[in-house]
Amino acid sequence: MPPGASIDWFPLWLSLRVAAISTALALAVGLWLAWTLANRTFRGKEVLDAAVTLPLVLPPTVLGYYLLVLLGRASPIGQLYEWLFGGPLVFTWQAAVVASLFHSTPLLVKSARAAFESVDRSYERAARNLGATELRLFWRVTLPLVRRSVLAAAALAFARSLGDFGVTLMIAGNIPGRTQTVSIAIYDAVEGGNGAAARLMVLIVSALALAILTLANRLTSNPFGPRQTAL
Amino acid sequence: MIQARIRKQYAAGPDSAGFSLDLEFRAAAGVTVLFGSSGAGKTLALDSIAGFVRPDEGRILLDDEILFDGAAGVHLAPRARHCGYVFQNYALFPHMTLRQNLEFAVERAPRLGRHRQVTEMLEKFHLSDVAGRRPYQLSGGQKQRCSIARALIGAPRLLLLDEPGRGLDAPLKAEFYSVLRQVRQEFGTPMLLVTHDTGECAALADEMVVLREGRAVQSGTPRKVFEQPANVDVARLFGLYNLLQVEIRSLDPGRNASRLRYQDFELTGPYFPGRLIGDQVWLFVRPDRLSVAPRNGRPAFNQIPATLLRTVEKIECLRLEFSGGIGVDVPVGESEKYSGVKDWAIEFPSQDLRIL
């Protein structure tokens, strides 16, 4: 770093903000999807499951391309957004939120589904037998039983959002001070020969990811005393 | 009073055999036990009544309310059935304290009455001191009482219990039986209990229904069912009797007598109405009704010679196991009398012989 040059912290703040918002949205959408996949039997379940997993395996550029087509200014959704909010969605920080959402939700759904499936069915039967509606059963029994696993899944989703590069680049672009997230800023810094800034941001992101993973691991151990079984 | 006619079919899959439940029974006040070995369909019947499983056909009536009617398409949700359910693993919510577990069951009741109701219930089941603890901090007996209290607090019209004694050691079982007796006295809630334990059946049941391969094969008071099993399969389920295949050689209603041929020996029994000479039947006799005598020469009247294979110490008796699958129960403490002597004559008392 040349003497006197300061580090631009905007990409880091933007990344944190984008990751926080997309994790909140991923929780709302992902929990519903995970619960549905874990508890309901319906036609097309396999297809839905595959579709939810798809962003995990597709190249980020492919996912980005789809989103660009789906949310671009020429698309109905893009036009609706423009009409509602007075400006296009693509190449804004909100687009980075959408990118993160698609990038991280599959991970949350996978972990949360496994958590929902691990709940002893007798708890759910007991709740129904004791007069609970499905909604009350979910909020009072199922969700508290899996809350640590769900929080761990949310932490993983947050960490993954923080690291998104390809999808964000495709639909939010790389506009310094507006849509440049930390991973894109690192790429830029390396390209521009600003090794010191790149190193610092790499270290910060790595430390954050390590802290989040440690938290996630802690959350998934020892939920309700010595045993989580029904006995 | 519960009246149930339940049909449910499960097709065979790649890793499971098919199963069909076709059951009809009724249960009034007191404790009715659904008895059968595992896989007989007992829990499936209980789950159908609770509403966890939807039968293919049939009708389930609790008092005057239809819980399920296959023809009319009625299938009430479990929460609308007012049946308490005590799960085999208790299913106490691990993230709630004991008090919260009970409160969960009366959340729809007014707040003031709710608190009183829970407190009363905790007192009745001696749980007040541990009300603030989570299930994992409780002893087995406390968890059991809590699960029964939670099932009863909503004043159900029927209490369903799924193998509640399974895996309990003897003191816990005794405690559990006394809690159920207390429930019967204080609450008067009819109970339908599933078990494969003859001891539990004898200790608790007012009436029992024997299930085998998804069908009810016999019902009645435990005494009646144990004394006169409907067929050899039911008798085997109890594991209680000496079952011998015999042929009826003569029947004399005038003297209330019959002669039966077992291998090369003849036995005299009571008159068996409805049977014909030449019928091949299963004879059974309870092990505690038989007696043994040392064998000297030819066996005497109604005696069969047998070789003593082993003796088995039990808590309440000493079981002598003879060749031919015959077991005799004698008082504890007589084991010395039987050691070293192999040849015995077993005496069959005429009036205790039953046939299937």
Chai-1 contact restraints between the chains, C-beta under 6 A:
chainA,res_idxA,chainB,res_idxB,connection_type,confidence,min_distance_angstrom,max_distance_angstrom,comment,restraint_id
A,S122,B,F87,contact,1.0,0.0,6.0,A-B,restraint_1
A,S122,B,N89,contact,1.0,0.0,6.0,A-B,restraint_2
A,S122,B,A91,contact,1.0,0.0,6.0,A-B,restraint_3
A,Y123,B,A91,contact,1.0,0.0,6.0,A-B,restraint_4
A,R125,B,F52,contact,1.0,0.0,6.0,A-B,restraint_5
A,A126,B,A91,contact,1.0,0.0,6.0,A-B,restraint_6
A,R128,B,P78,contact,1.0,0.0,6.0,A-B,restraint_7
A,R128,B,R79,contact,1.0,0.0,6.0,A-B,restraint_8
A,N129,B,P78,contact,1.0,0.0,6.0,A-B,restraint_9
A,N129,B,Y85,contact,1.0,0.0,6.0,A-B,restraint_10
A,L130,B,F104,contact,1.0,0.0,6.0,A-B,restraint_11
A,L130,B,A105,contact,1.0,0.0,6.0,A-B,restraint_12
A,G131,B,R79,contact,1.0,0.0,6.0,A-B,restraint_13
A,P144,B,H95,contact,1.0,0.0,6.0,A-B,restraint_14
A,F224,B,P94,contact,1.0,0.0,6.0,A-B,restraint_15
A,F224,B,H95,contact,1.0,0.0,6.0,A-B,restraint_16
A,G225,B,Y136,contact,1.0,0.0,6.0,A-B,restraint_17
A,P226,B,Y136,contact,1.0,0.0,6.0,A-B,restraint_18
A,R227,B,Y136,contact,1.0,0.0,6.0,A-B,restraint_19
A,A230,B,N89,contact,1.0,0.0,6.0,A-B,restraint_20
A,A230,B,A91,contact,1.0,0.0,6.0,A-B,restraint_21
A,L231,B,N89,contact,1.0,0.0,6.0,A-B,restraint_22
